[in-house]
Amino acid sequence: MKRKRAPKLLYADKSGNIYDHPFLGMAGMNGPEAVLPEDTELIPLPEGSRIFTIPDTPPIAWDGKQGRFVTIDSVREGKRRLPVQAVSAFMAPGYVRTLLPACDYSRKKVHLPLWSYTAVGWDEDLERFVVAASRVDNNDNWNPCNYDDRKLDPLVRKRLRELPDNRLLEQLARCAVDYHCFAAKNLFFRRWEAPVPTSPACNSRCLGCISLQPSDCCPSNHERIAFVPTPEEIAELAVPHLLEAPEPIVSYGQGCEGDPILQADTVAEATRRIKRATSLGTVNFNSNGSIPDRVRMLCDAGMDSMRFSMNSAQEGYYNLYYRPVGYRFADVVESLAAAKEKGLFTMINYLVSPGLSDDPAEVEALLKLVGTTGVDMIQMRNLSIDPDFYNKRMGLKGKGIGICRMLHRLKHEFPRLQFGYFNRTRENFYPAGLEKSWPIDR
């Protein structure tokens, strides 16, 4: 069944009850500018997603009769007019948003917490919620339905009894139980990708850091690891996981830490121990990539893949978000190229926000980066941050070309380039028909 009418505006009352508007249409935002969603970027709200309000912030809608965008402060109910607030979606993993929620952010009274905010509406014809998004990864392992805490709790207690002196296991138990980290839960379920946090320190001061925020900002999602585990503690967890788990990956740099590149000696020794114990599975390194010589050392220690994070391929925007300490954007580019030259599968953890990620100059810079480094995959990860705060800090003035057009442009220029959302096992680095080799020079 096809959609006959444009999706309706969603709004919420003061109590958080959500309604669709009788005649006003859904809008979205690309950067700071309100736009109409294109039919090709509207998909059903993915299973496992959430819908929530943007407190005390009026939504922006499309008024078809007037042919313009309008801000909705209130709706009539009988003889009264009731104040309303905007609605947003937080999507399940594997989907990249293409538009931000449309609302009058100048009226917002609070700094929004670290979630990724997505434009959402109501499809009256198909009677379902729709979001402005595109699926970029078909891996269903990370679907929330796979994470049943009733099964998790006894496994956590069992593993803690088995290794009562392993501080890293105790840290990950807290991540799994208190912070509901899916990767940490995988360690106890002994399946798929499991994290290996190592570093309490970082040489970036990211605006949207999920493990450390200044007190006058939004609260971080969880507390950062407070110690550096020993190579023995790391190998004690990683080796059994790689030996026994289906589709096993162990990843350094998974959320509840600073940057593992600052603990490169410990990480390298732990990786050598892991590789001596087993050749099974995949050992992955997530980092800001700030120290190329340490990246080369870690490649030689036995890493299988590396993923480096950035919000932009342009140094100015990168510096505004990451606020690097003692390194430059050029170092990150060098690390990407160095890991590829060492034969690793390389990825960019690209923090997507419509308006910057699809800005014409950003697209050109990203094309240049892919061409000079030979990166294998761009992971399209939704940036979790207050969108108005981010747009203002980046100094955005207008809209981009659209996230879908940006993806098509990259794929057209680099057919071997892969898009995704999750790290991959070695067996799935290069899908059938996709060549491994990639000339560095275009």
N, C-alpha and C positions, 0 to 999 in steps of 0.2 A: 504494500500500500504506500502511495506517495503522498507527500505533504502538499496540501492545496493552498494553505495560508501560512503566512509568516508566523513564527513563534510569538507567543504573548510575553509581555513583561511579567516577571515575578517580583513580588514585594512582600514585606513582612510587617505585621503590626508590632506594637510596643512589646508584646509578650513573646514575640518570635514565631507566631503562627504565620504560615506562608500561603499566599494567594496568587492566582493569576489575574491580570487586569482584563476587564471585559473587552477593551478595544485597543489599548496601547500595545505597541510591539516591543520585542526584545531588542536591546542595543548592546554593544560591547565597546571596549576602548582599546585602541592601538596606541601605546604611549599615553599622552594626555588628551588624545582626541577621540571623541565619540564617533563610532562608525556602525553601519549595519552589517551583521554577519552575512557572509555569503553562504548560499545553500550547500556548497561543497565542503564547508568547514563545520557544519552542524551535524553532530552525531548523538545518538542516545546516551544519556548519562551512564557511564560504565558501572557495572556491578562493583560494589565495594566502595563507591564514592560517597561523599558527604555533602550535604547542603547546610549552609549556615548564614547568619545575618552579618552585615557590616554595621555595627551599632551606630544609631543616631545619624546615619548618613543617607540622604534621600537618593533614590535611584534616578537614572536618566533613561527615558524611553523614546521610542520613535512614534510620533503622531502622524499617521498616514494622511489624515484629513488636512492637517496644516502643512505637511511635507517638511517637518523639521523635528529636531530633537528637543525634548522638553524635560525639565526637572520636576519630579512628583514629590511634593512635600507631604501631601495628605490625600486621602480618598473619602468620598462621601458614603456614610452609612446612615440611612434614614435622614434625619435632620441634622446630624452631626458630621463634622469632618474630623477624621482620625489621622494622626501623624503616622507615617510609614518609614521604613528603612530598607536599604538595598539588600539583595540576596546574592550569595556567591556559592560556587561549588569548589570542593577540594577533591580532585579526581584520584581514582585508584592508580597505582603505578602502571607505567607502560604507555601513557598518553601524554602528549605535549599539548599545552593550551595554545590557542591561536589568538585569543582576545582576553583582555582583562574585564572585570565587571564594570559596567557603566554606572557611575554615580558621581555626585557632586562632592569630590574629596575635600574641597575647601571647607565644607561644613563638618568634616570628621573631627571628633573630639578626642579620640584616643589613638595611640600608636598601635597599629594592628599587629597581632602576634605572628610568629614565623610560620605561616602557612602559604601555600601557593593558591592564588585567587583567580578563579576562572569564570568567565561570563556564562550564565545559565538562563534558560527560558522554559516556557511550557508549550509543547506542540499539541494544540487542541485537536487536530485531525487524528493523530496517532495516540493521543492521551498518554504522554510521557514527557519527562524532562529531557531537554537537549542542552548540550554544551558546545562551545566553540573550541574544537580540539581535533587532534588527529592521532591515531594509534601508530606508535613508532616501534613497538616491540611486542611480539606474540608470546613471549615467555609467561606462562600462567602460574609459575611457581610462587610468585609474589602476591597472588590474589589473597586478600584478607581471609577468605573462607578456608584457606589452608592452615590457619594459625589458631588452633583451639587451645585456649589456656587451661582448660580442664585436663588436657593431655600433657601440657607443658609442666605444670607444677611438680608432679611426681618425678619427672625426668630431671628437673633442676635439683631436687633434693638428693636424688640418686647420684648424680655426677659430683655434687659437692661432697658427699660422703666418700666417694672414690678418691678424690684429690683434695683433701681438706687444707693443704698448705699452699695450693696454687692461687696466688693473688689475682691472676688474670681471669681465672675461672670465676672467682667471686665477683669481679667487676662485671663480667658478662652476664652473670646471673641477675645482677641488679638491672643491667640494660634490658634483659629479656622480660623480667617480671615487673619492674617499676616503670620503665620507659617504653615498654612494648615494642622494642626494636625487633623487626622481623629477622634481620641477619643474625642477631644474638640468639633468637629463638631457634634458628636453624642449627646452631652449634649443639643445642641440647636435644633437638630432634635427630641430630646426626644426618643431615641431608643438605644438598645444594651449597649455597655460598655462606660461609661463616666469617665473622670479623676477627681481626687480631689487632686491637688497639695497642699502641706502644708509647705514644708521646704526650706528655702533659704540656708541652710547649709548642708554640707556633711562631713563624716569622711572617705571617700575614695577620691583619686585623680586620677581617671581613665584616662588612656592614651587616650581613645576614648570617653570622656564625651561629651554628645551632648548639654549640657547647660552651660559649663564653660571650656574654654581653655586658656592657656597662649598666650600672644600676638605673640610670635614667632612661634607658632604652627599654625595648620589649624584653621579657624574660627569655632566656635560652630554653631549648626543649629538654635538655638534660645536663648533668654535670660532667665535666671532662675527667678523664682518668688522671689520678694524682700521683702516679708512680711510673717508672720504666720497668716493665717486666724483664726477667732474665731470658736469654736464649733458651734455657732449659724449660722455663714456664711456657714459653711460646710453642716449642716443639712438642711438649707434653700434651697440648691441646690439638695442634695442627696435624700431627702425624696420624692419630686414630681417625680423625675426620676424613683425611684424604684416603685412608685405607678402607674405610667402611661406608662412607656416605655415597649415595647416588649423585651423579653430576657434581663431584666435589670441587669446591673452590675455597681457598683461604685467602682473605684480603686484608692487607695492612691499610690503615687510613680509612676506617669505616665509621666516621661520625663522632664518636664520643672521645675524641682526642684532638690534639693540635695537629701537627704535620709530622708523619713518620720519617721524613727526610732528615729531621734533626736528630734522629736516633739511628742513623744509617748503619753504624757499626754493629749495634745490637740486632737490627733487622737482617743484615747480611749474614752474621754468624748463625742466627736462627734459621735462615733460609738454607744455608749450607747443611745444617743438621737435618732439616726436613728432607732435602733432596738426597742425602746419604741414606736416609731411612726408607724412602719410597720414591718411585718415579711416577706414581699415580697422581691424578688430579692436577689442578691448576693453582699456581701461586701468583697472586696479583698484587700490585702496588698502586694505591691511590695516593696522590700527592699534589702539592702545588708546583712541583717540578722546579724548585727555585735554585737548586745547586747541581748543575750538570755533571760535575765530577763524581758526586755521590750517586747520581743516577747511573752512570757508567759502572761504578763499583757494584751496585745492586744488580745490574744486568748480569755481570760476571758471576755474581753469587748464585744465580740460578732462577731469577724471576722469569715467568712465562709471559706476563702482560703488564702493561703500565697504563694508568689513566691519570691525566693531568687536568686540573680544574681551571676554568676561566669563565668569566661572564661576558667577555668581549675579546675579539682579535685585535682590538685597537688599544694601544698602550695607555692612552688617556683615560678611557673608560675603565680599563683593567685597574689602573692605579686608584681611581676613585672608589672602586668597590673593595679591592683586596688590601689597599693601603700597605704595600710590601715594606718589610724592614730588612734592609741589607741585601736586597736582590732587585733585579730589573726584569721587566717583561721579556727582554731579549734572552734572559737565562731560561725562562720557561720554553721559549721556542727552541733554544738549543737542546734542552732536555728531550723534547719531543723528537727532534731529528736524531739525537744520539741513541735513544731507545730503539728507534726504527732501524738505524744502521747496525745495531747489535743483534737484529733479527727478532725483536719482540713484537707482539701484537700491541699496537698503540691506539689509545683512545683519548678523545677530549671529553671531559665532563663539562658540557656546555650549559651554563645556567641561563635558561631562556626566559626572557620577558618581552612580550610583544611591544614594539615601538623602538627598542634598541636592537634586539637580535635580528630584526628584519629591516633595519635602517639601510638604505642603499650603500652608504659608505661602509657599514659593518659587513654587509654581504661581500663586498669587494675585498675587504681585509681578510675575511674568513676564507675566501677562495685563494688568496695569496698564501695564507698560512697552510692550507691543505696542500697546495702545490709545492711549497718549499720543504715541508716536513714529511710528506708521504704518509700522514696519519691514516690508519685503517678505518676508524669508526668515530662518528660524533654521537655521543650519548646526549639526547635532547632532554635535559632534566629541568623541570619547572623550578624557577628560582623562588624560594620561600622567603618572602619579605613583604612588608607593607608596600603596595604598588605605587601609591602616591609619594611616599618617602623616597623610594628608589628612583622614580622618574625625576623628582626634584633634585636629588643628589647627583644624578647623571646629567642634569641640565637639558632634558629632552624637551623639544619644542613642537614636534609634529609626529605624524604617523609614518610607519614603514610600508614596505611593499606587500606585507602579509607573510605569515610564517610558512604557509603551504607553498607560496611562490619562491620563497627563499630555499626551501628544501628541493624543489624542482630545479632551481638554478644550479645548486651544488651537484645534484645527481647528473644533470646534463653535462656539466664541465668535467666531472670525475665519476664516470660510471662505476668504478670499483669501490668508491666510497660507500661505507655502510652507515646506516642510522640505527639507533637502538636506544635502550633505556637502562639495560642491566649489563653487568659483566658477563663474559662468556667462558665456557670451558674450552680447553685447547682444541677439542674435537670439532668445535663449532666456530672457531676463529674465521675460517674461510668457507662459507657455504658452497655446495656443489656448483661448479660453473664459474666461480669467482676466482680469478688468479691471485696468487699470493704476492707475486712480484709487483712492484710499483716504482717506476722511475722517479727519482726525487725531482729532477728537473722537468718542467713542463715542456 
